[in-house]
Amino acid sequence: MEYTVKKLGKLAGVSTRTLRYYDEIGILKPARINSSGYRIYGEKEIEKLQQILFYKELGVELHQIKGILEDPAFDISSALAEHREQLLERRKQLDLLISNVDKTIAVKEGRMTMSDKEKFEGFKKDMIDENERKYGKEVREKYGDDTVNQSNAKLQNMSQEEYERANRLAEEIHQTLAEAFKTGDPSGDVAQKAAELHKEWISMYWPTYSGEAHAGLGDMYVADERFRAYYDKEQDGVAEFLRDAIYVYTGMKK
């Protein structure tokens, strides 16, 4: 069966504007254009749209999805199996959060007590799962499964006070880094304070700290466009500045 943009949009629950945009960026081209100038989509395009929507639901960026689908090694059956596993993981996370909410309601109603660890268990698990979805492959390749698993376990076992301190440190890093960037000197006092705060922050998540690994993380901030975008969201060049400050701090200036 074939579909126009309007019919396919209605079928898939996406806007016609979205489908036209997918055509423009080359991620989903119509099978053909009919004599009236309408985009026409067939079974192959429907399957591809399904994959796009699956990956979007899992938080993958469009440019990454395009690369995945255009990979000659891409196999739809394997992709569906992977989607299923990730959806099962998400269901486990939702079940955990629902349980957390149920317990919180019971606490508020005086029917039970709840430890600080239980209160934040679901939220920390959500952070772990989100990090795995976004950066797991790259980080595991760089630091190894054991290191990542130990880091995840350390986060899951954080107390409420530790969790709140980690969040405060992240904000302090952001503020100090913005101030240091204005100086243009990654070896300056303010930049080195930002690097020190960054060390404290990652040490709350890492099983052990090393200057070499810290410098390697700085490299990743620049090399991986997702990390770079996080630090460069307000001004271009911040990711590289932080990396250079870390180089100086760790004594591994390149």
C-alpha positions as CSV (number, residue, x, y, z in Angstrom):
1,M,0.0,0.0,0.0
2,E,1.1,3.5,-0.8
3,Y,0.7,6.7,1.3
4,T,0.8,10.4,0.7
5,V,2.5,12.7,3.2
6,K,-0.8,13.4,4.9
7,K,-1.9,9.8,5.1
8,L,1.5,8.6,6.4
9,G,1.6,11.3,9.0
10,K,-1.9,10.3,10.2
11,L,-0.9,6.6,10.3
12,A,2.4,7.2,12.1
13,G,1.2,10.0,14.4
14,V,3.7,12.6,13.1
15,S,3.1,15.9,11.4
16,T,3.4,16.4,7.6
17,R,5.9,19.1,8.4
18,T,8.1,16.5,10.1
19,L,7.9,14.2,7.1
20,R,8.8,17.0,4.8
21,Y,11.8,17.9,7.0
22,Y,12.9,14.3,7.0
23,D,12.9,14.4,3.2
24,E,14.9,17.7,3.2
25,I,17.7,16.3,5.4
26,G,17.7,13.0,3.5
27,I,16.8,10.7,6.4
28,L,13.5,9.6,4.8
29,K,13.0,10.2,1.1
30,P,9.6,9.3,-0.6
31,A,9.5,6.3,-2.9
32,R,8.5,8.6,-5.7
33,I,6.8,11.9,-6.6
34,N,3.5,11.4,-8.5
35,S,2.3,13.4,-11.5
36,S,0.5,15.9,-9.2
37,G,3.8,16.6,-7.3
38,Y,2.8,14.6,-4.1
39,R,5.3,12.6,-2.2
40,I,4.4,8.9,-2.2
41,Y,5.7,6.4,0.4
42,G,5.7,2.7,0.1
43,E,6.3,-0.3,2.5
44,K,10.1,0.3,2.5
45,E,9.7,3.9,3.6
46,I,7.1,2.9,6.3
47,E,9.6,0.4,7.8
48,K,12.3,3.1,7.8
49,L,10.0,5.6,9.4
50,Q,9.3,3.0,12.1
51,Q,13.0,2.7,12.8
52,I,13.5,6.4,12.9
53,L,10.7,6.8,15.5
54,F,12.0,3.9,17.5
55,Y,15.5,5.5,17.8
56,K,13.9,8.9,18.5
57,E,12.0,7.4,21.4
58,L,15.2,6.1,22.8
59,G,16.7,9.6,22.7
60,V,19.0,9.2,19.7
61,E,19.7,12.4,17.7
62,L,18.5,12.6,14.0
63,H,22.0,12.9,12.6
64,Q,23.0,9.7,14.5
65,I,19.9,7.9,13.3
66,K,20.7,8.8,9.7
67,G,24.2,7.4,10.1
68,I,22.8,4.2,11.6
69,L,20.2,3.6,8.9
70,E,22.7,4.3,6.1
71,D,25.3,1.9,7.5
72,P,25.7,-1.0,5.0
73,A,25.8,-3.4,8.0
74,F,22.4,-2.2,9.3
75,D,20.0,-5.1,9.8
76,I,16.4,-4.4,10.6
77,S,15.9,-7.7,12.5
78,S,18.8,-7.0,14.7
79,A,17.7,-3.4,15.2
80,L,14.3,-4.5,16.3
81,A,15.8,-7.0,18.8
82,E,17.9,-4.2,20.2
83,H,14.9,-1.9,20.4
84,R,13.1,-4.6,22.3
85,E,15.9,-5.0,24.9
86,Q,16.1,-1.2,25.4
87,L,12.3,-0.9,25.8
88,L,12.4,-3.7,28.4
89,E,15.1,-1.8,30.3
90,R,12.9,1.3,30.1
91,R,9.9,-0.6,31.4
92,K,12.0,-1.8,34.3
93,Q,13.0,1.8,35.0
94,L,9.3,2.9,34.9
95,D,8.3,0.1,37.2
96,L,11.0,1.2,39.6
97,L,9.8,4.8,39.4
98,I,6.2,3.8,39.9
99,S,7.2,1.8,42.9
100,N,9.1,4.8,44.2
101,V,6.0,7.0,43.8
102,D,3.8,4.4,45.5
103,K,6.2,4.3,48.5
104,T,6.3,8.1,48.7
105,I,2.5,8.3,48.8
106,A,2.5,5.7,51.5
107,V,5.0,7.7,53.5
108,K,3.0,10.9,53.1
109,E,-0.1,9.0,54.3
110,G,1.7,7.6,57.3
111,R,1.4,4.0,56.2
112,M,5.2,3.3,56.0
113,T,8.6,4.9,56.4
114,M,11.2,5.3,53.6
115,S,14.9,5.7,53.7
116,D,16.8,8.4,51.9
117,K,18.3,5.7,49.7
118,E,14.9,4.4,48.7
119,K,13.7,8.0,47.9
120,F,16.4,8.6,45.4
121,E,16.8,5.0,44.1
122,G,14.6,5.5,41.0
123,F,16.0,8.8,40.1
124,K,19.6,7.6,40.2
125,K,18.7,4.5,38.2
126,D,17.1,6.8,35.6
127,M,20.4,8.8,35.4
128,I,22.4,5.7,35.0
129,D,20.2,4.4,32.2
130,E,20.2,7.7,30.4
131,N,23.9,7.9,30.5
132,E,24.2,4.4,29.2
133,R,21.8,5.2,26.3
134,K,23.7,8.4,25.4
135,Y,27.3,7.7,26.1
136,G,27.6,4.0,27.2
137,K,29.3,2.6,24.1
138,E,32.0,5.3,23.9
139,V,32.7,5.4,27.6
140,R,32.9,1.6,27.9
141,E,35.2,1.4,24.9
142,K,37.5,4.0,26.5
143,Y,37.5,2.9,30.1
144,G,36.3,-0.7,30.1
145,D,33.2,-2.4,31.4
146,D,34.6,-2.9,34.9
147,T,35.3,0.8,35.5
148,V,31.9,1.8,34.1
149,N,30.0,-0.8,36.2
150,Q,31.8,0.2,39.3
151,S,31.0,3.9,38.6
152,N,27.3,3.0,38.1
153,A,27.3,1.1,41.4
154,K,28.9,4.0,43.2
155,L,26.1,6.4,41.9
156,Q,23.4,3.9,42.8
157,N,24.7,3.7,46.4
158,M,25.0,7.5,46.9
159,S,23.3,8.9,49.9
160,Q,20.9,11.9,49.5
161,E,23.6,14.2,50.8
162,E,26.2,12.9,48.4
163,Y,23.7,13.1,45.5
164,E,22.9,16.7,46.3
165,R,26.6,17.6,46.7
166,A,27.3,16.2,43.3
167,N,24.6,18.4,41.8
168,R,25.9,21.4,43.6
169,L,29.4,20.7,42.3
170,A,28.1,20.5,38.7
171,E,26.5,23.9,39.0
172,E,29.7,25.4,40.6
173,I,31.8,23.9,37.8
174,H,29.5,25.6,35.2
175,Q,29.7,29.0,36.9
176,T,33.5,28.8,37.5
177,L,34.2,27.6,34.0
178,A,32.1,30.5,32.5
179,E,34.2,33.0,34.6
180,A,37.5,31.3,33.7
181,F,36.6,31.2,30.0
182,K,36.4,35.0,30.0
183,T,40.1,35.2,31.0
184,G,41.2,33.1,28.0
185,D,43.9,31.5,30.1
186,P,43.4,27.7,30.9
187,S,46.4,27.9,33.2
188,G,45.0,30.8,35.3
189,D,43.8,30.5,38.8
190,V,40.1,30.5,38.0
191,A,40.5,27.9,35.3
192,Q,42.5,25.7,37.6
193,K,39.8,26.1,40.2
194,A,37.3,24.8,37.6
195,A,39.6,21.8,36.9
196,E,39.9,21.1,40.6
197,L,36.1,21.2,41.0
198,H,35.8,19.0,38.0
199,K,38.1,16.5,39.7
200,E,36.0,16.5,42.8
201,W,32.9,16.0,40.8
202,I,34.1,13.0,38.7
203,S,35.7,11.5,41.9
204,M,32.1,11.3,43.3
205,Y,31.2,8.9,40.4
206,W,34.5,7.2,39.5
207,P,35.7,4.2,41.5
208,T,39.3,5.7,41.5
209,Y,40.8,8.9,40.2
210,S,43.8,9.3,37.9
211,G,45.2,12.3,36.1
212,E,45.6,10.3,32.9
213,A,41.9,9.3,32.9
214,H,40.9,12.9,33.8
215,A,42.9,14.2,30.8
216,G,41.3,11.4,28.7
217,L,37.9,12.6,29.7
218,G,38.8,16.1,28.6
219,D,39.8,14.7,25.2
220,M,36.4,13.0,24.9
221,Y,34.6,16.3,25.7
222,V,36.2,17.8,22.6
223,A,36.1,14.7,20.3
224,D,32.5,13.7,21.0
225,E,30.1,16.2,19.6
226,R,27.5,15.4,22.2
227,F,29.9,16.3,25.1
228,R,31.1,19.3,23.1
229,A,27.6,20.5,22.6
230,Y,26.9,20.3,26.4
231,Y,29.8,22.5,27.3
232,D,29.6,24.8,24.2
233,K,25.8,25.4,24.6
234,E,26.3,29.0,25.7
235,Q,29.6,29.8,23.9
236,D,31.8,28.0,21.4
237,G,35.2,26.8,22.6
238,V,34.3,26.1,26.3
239,A,34.8,22.4,25.9
240,E,38.3,22.9,24.5
241,F,39.1,25.4,27.2
242,L,38.1,22.9,29.9
243,R,40.2,20.2,28.3
244,D,43.2,22.5,28.2
245,A,42.6,23.5,31.9
246,I,42.5,19.8,32.8
247,Y,45.8,19.2,30.8
248,V,47.5,21.9,33.0
249,Y,45.9,20.6,36.2
250,T,46.9,17.0,35.6
251,G,50.4,17.9,34.3
252,M,49.6,16.3,30.9
253,K,49.6,19.5,28.9
254,K,49.8,18.7,25.2
